[in-house]
């Protein structure tokens, strides 16, 4: 069985307000870091998984993302797969 590392990136959809991102943007300005036009916060999830094929990994990760990692009503996700 092969091992894979999957990096999943979850972000709020562009149409959804990001209060944490706005607060961080404001705090950055107060620290003297200017020029930030937009700041949005997401999450990255790293999964090490064993599977027979990369296609099987995709099916499992899609299920995890859809049901566990992301709220697909307000969040989008994407991922990368690396065989190790």
Secondary structure, DSSP 8 states (H G I E B T S, - for coil): -EEEEEEEEEEE-TTS--HHHHHHHHHHHHTT----------EEEEEEEEES-HHHHHHHHHHHIIIII--TTTEEEEEEEEE-
